[in-house]
Structures are given as structure tokens and as C-alpha cells.
Amino acid sequence: MKRVIYFFWMLFGRMWILFGFAILLGYSGNCFGAVQALPDVRRVEFTGLPDAGWIRMRIDFAFRFPSGGGENVRKDRVENVTLRVVQCHGSEGAGFRFFRSAVEMVGLSVDKRYSVSFYLPEELSYPSVNGGQPHSWLLEWKVDGALLESDAHSMSGSFAGRPDVLASFRKRFEAEAPLNDGILIPTWALPSHVECDRSDEPVLRRRDTCLGLDSFSIPDGKGRGE
């Protein structure tokens, strides 16, 4: 009987030790684990390209670590960053048009300033209504496929502190923006004759160049152009 009691006493004792060790590991992970750097949007501006017929949306930003955090592990680069932009042009009287586009950034150095730009044909921006300025806009950020929460600097002022208005905007653009896909474009898709400064843009991944070998042949086995 004493051996049985001793056996169970040792068994439960070891279980409590393992349980305590697991809790300690979880606590250590929270205190010493990696912290996610977040986008710090410094400026979003809309300007016309002289004599080119395009409205440029330029986003100046950097990825930075939140203040505090103690001894958390911090990486000096952020990999696989996706930025999707949504623009709404028009007015209640003239009607609204929704446009969306996105870029994938291969990697960004933390605390380094970057910019990315998107371009909309001026004739589609209701220039007579808002002078090419959008009625509203939104930036959505992802890192390694995980969606980050958009702060007040990543959206129009009309959305700040109004989650119901933002939710309504999201619902509408998800339904209507796909009708205009391919119209709002990033810098690399601009016609070659359009000049613009792109010196501080990061390295972007272009999905349209990710083609398999079958893309260069036709069904009878001959290469295109043969």
C-alpha cells in the first residue's frame, strides 16, 4: 500500500513540475519573444503628373517597433509585406467608383523610410468633383500573410474612430472594386513614357512574371512565335 501511495505521489509531483515549467516557458515567450514591427505611415498624398493624365497616390512609410517591450527580440528586417490600397472617387450626387490595387514587398529594413505609389487615370477620378482627390481611401497591410490592424494614419480621416462607417466601406468596396481591377496600378505597371520618381521604392515581387514553362508553348508543342 505504501508503495502505491508513493508511486502516485511521485507521479503527480512530476506532473505539477512539468505544468509549472510549461507556464514558465509561456511567460518567457511573452517577455522575450520576437516583437512585430508595425507600419508607420508618415504621409499619403494625391498629386497629378504634369501632362501625363494620371493621379498619383504616394505613401511614405517605415516599419518601426512599438515603444517599450523590454528585452524582446527585435529583427532588423521585415519580410513578405503586402500593401493593398483602396480608393473611392466621386460624390453622392455624381456616384462613386471604387478602385483597388496591391504590391508585395520582398523585404524592408526596419526604421528605413520607403515610398510606394499607385496611379489612376485622371479621367476616371471625377476631376470636376474633387479635383482628382478621392472621396475616401484605405491602406491594408499584411506581413507573412497576417493582416495588421489599420491605424488612423492608414485611412481617411472620415473613418477614424468610426468602425461602423469603415465596416460599411469595406463591404461596399469588396463588392464593387473588382469591377475596376487593373485600372489603379502600381509604379512598375505605368506606361514607359510616363516619368516619375521611384528612387525610394522597395524591391517588389511581380506575380505576373511567375510563369510556368507551359506558358511559353502552345498545345501542339511549338514555342510561341515558331
C-alpha positions in Angstrom: 0.0 0.0 0.0 2.8 2.4 0.9 4.4 1.7 -2.5 1.2 2.5 -4.3 0.8 5.8 -2.4 4.5 6.6 -3.1 4.1 5.9 -6.8 1.1 8.2 -7.2 2.8 10.9 -5.1 5.8 10.8 -7.4 3.6 10.8 -10.5 1.5 13.8 -9.5 4.6 15.6 -8.2 6.3 15.3 -11.6 3.1 16.4 -13.4 3.0 19.5 -11.3 6.6 20.2 -12.1 6.0 19.8 -15.8 3.0 22.0 -15.6 4.9 24.8 -13.8 7.7 24.5 -16.3 5.2 24.9 -19.2 3.8 28.0 -17.6 7.3 29.5 -17.2 8.1 28.8 -20.8 4.9 30.6 -21.9 5.7 33.6 -19.7 9.2 33.7 -21.1 7.9 33.6 -24.6 5.7 36.6 -23.9 8.6 38.5 -22.3 11.5 37.5 -24.6 9.8 36.5 -27.9 10.0 38.5 -31.1 8.0 41.7 -31.5 6.3 42.6 -34.7 7.5 45.8 -36.3 4.5 47.9 -37.5 3.9 50.3 -40.4 4.4 53.9 -39.5 2.7 55.9 -42.3 4.2 59.3 -42.5 2.3 60.8 -45.4 -0.3 59.9 -48.0 -0.7 62.5 -50.8 -2.5 62.7 -54.2 -1.0 64.7 -57.0 -1.4 64.9 -60.7 1.5 64.0 -63.0 2.1 67.1 -65.3 0.8 66.5 -68.8 0.6 62.7 -68.2 -3.1 62.3 -67.3 -2.5 60.2 -64.2 -3.3 60.9 -60.5 -0.6 59.6 -58.2 -1.2 58.3 -54.7 2.1 58.3 -52.9 2.5 56.6 -49.5 5.6 57.4 -47.4 6.2 54.9 -44.6 8.7 53.0 -42.4 8.3 49.9 -40.3 9.2 50.5 -36.7 8.9 48.7 -33.4 6.4 49.8 -30.8 7.8 51.7 -27.9 8.6 49.6 -24.8 8.8 45.9 -24.9 11.7 45.3 -22.5 14.1 42.6 -23.6 12.0 41.4 -26.6 13.9 40.1 -29.6 13.8 42.5 -32.5 14.7 41.8 -36.1 16.3 44.3 -38.3 14.2 43.3 -41.4 10.5 42.6 -42.1 9.9 40.1 -44.8 6.9 39.5 -47.2 5.0 42.7 -46.7 1.8 43.2 -48.7 0.1 46.6 -49.1 -3.4 46.9 -50.6 -4.9 50.3 -51.3 -8.5 51.1 -51.9 -9.7 54.4 -53.3 -13.3 55.7 -53.6 -13.8 58.6 -56.1 -16.9 60.6 -56.7 -19.7 62.0 -54.6 -23.3 61.2 -53.5 -24.6 63.2 -56.5 -22.2 62.0 -59.1 -22.0 58.5 -57.8 -19.0 56.5 -56.5 -16.3 54.4 -58.1 -14.1 52.0 -56.1 -10.6 51.0 -57.2 -8.1 48.7 -55.6 -4.5 47.6 -56.2 -1.7 46.0 -54.2 2.1 45.5 -54.1 4.2 42.8 -52.5 7.4 43.9 -50.9 10.1 41.3 -50.7 11.8 42.7 -47.6 12.1 46.0 -45.7 14.8 47.3 -43.3 13.3 48.4 -40.0 13.4 52.2 -39.5 14.3 52.9 -43.1 11.9 55.2 -45.0 10.3 54.0 -48.2 7.5 55.0 -50.5 5.2 53.2 -52.9 2.9 54.8 -55.4 -0.3 53.9 -57.3 -1.7 55.6 -60.3 -5.2 56.2 -61.6 -6.1 57.6 -65.0 -7.2 61.2 -64.3 -10.3 60.9 -66.4 -11.7 58.3 -64.0 -11.1 60.3 -60.8 -14.1 62.7 -61.2 -11.7 65.7 -61.6 -14.7 68.1 -61.9 -16.0 66.9 -58.4 -12.9 66.7 -56.2 -10.1 67.8 -58.5 -8.8 64.3 -58.6 -8.8 63.8 -54.9 -10.5 60.7 -53.7 -13.7 60.8 -51.5 -12.1 58.3 -49.2 -9.2 55.7 -49.1 -7.8 52.9 -47.1 -4.5 51.1 -46.7 -4.4 47.4 -45.6 -1.1 45.8 -44.5 -0.1 42.2 -44.3 3.1 40.6 -43.0 3.7 37.0 -43.9 0.0 36.7 -44.7 -1.2 38.0 -41.4 -3.4 41.1 -41.6 -2.4 44.0 -39.4 -4.9 46.4 -37.9 -5.0 49.7 -39.9 -4.5 52.7 -37.7 -5.7 56.3 -38.2 -2.8 57.1 -40.5 -3.7 54.3 -42.9 -7.2 55.6 -43.7 -9.2 58.7 -44.5 -10.0 60.9 -41.6 -13.7 60.2 -42.0 -13.1 56.6 -40.8 -11.1 57.3 -37.7 -13.0 56.3 -34.6 -16.0 55.2 -36.7 -15.8 51.4 -37.1 -19.3 51.2 -38.4 -18.5 53.6 -41.3 -15.3 51.7 -42.0 -17.2 48.3 -42.0 -19.7 49.7 -44.4 -16.9 51.0 -46.7 -15.2 47.6 -46.7 -18.4 45.8 -47.5 -19.1 48.1 -50.5 -15.6 48.1 -52.0 -15.3 44.3 -51.7 -18.5 44.1 -53.9 -17.7 46.9 -56.3 -13.9 47.3 -56.6 -13.4 44.0 -58.5 -15.3 45.6 -61.4 -12.5 48.1 -61.9 -9.5 45.8 -61.2 -6.5 46.6 -63.4 -7.2 50.3 -63.6 -5.4 51.5 -60.4 -1.9 50.4 -61.0 1.5 50.4 -59.1 4.6 52.2 -60.5 6.0 49.2 -62.4 2.9 49.0 -64.5 3.0 52.5 -65.8 3.5 53.1 -69.5 7.1 53.5 -70.3 6.7 57.1 -71.5 5.4 58.3 -68.1 8.2 59.7 -65.9 8.1 59.5 -62.1 10.5 59.3 -59.2 10.8 55.8 -57.8 14.2 56.0 -56.1 12.9 55.1 -52.6 10.6 52.3 -53.6 11.5 48.9 -52.1 12.0 45.7 -54.1 8.6 44.5 -55.3 7.5 41.0 -56.3 5.7 40.9 -59.6 3.3 38.0 -59.8 2.7 38.4 -63.5 6.2 37.2 -64.2 5.7 33.9 -62.2 5.1 31.8 -65.3 5.5 28.1 -65.7 7.2 26.6 -68.7 3.9 25.7 -70.3 3.2 29.5 -70.6 5.9 29.6 -73.3 4.4 26.9 -75.6 1.2 26.2 -77.4 -0.8 22.9 -77.4 1.0 21.3 -80.4 4.3 21.6 -78.7 5.8 24.5 -80.6 7.1 27.6 -78.9 5.3 30.8 -79.3 6.3 32.6 -82.5 7.5 29.4 -84.2 
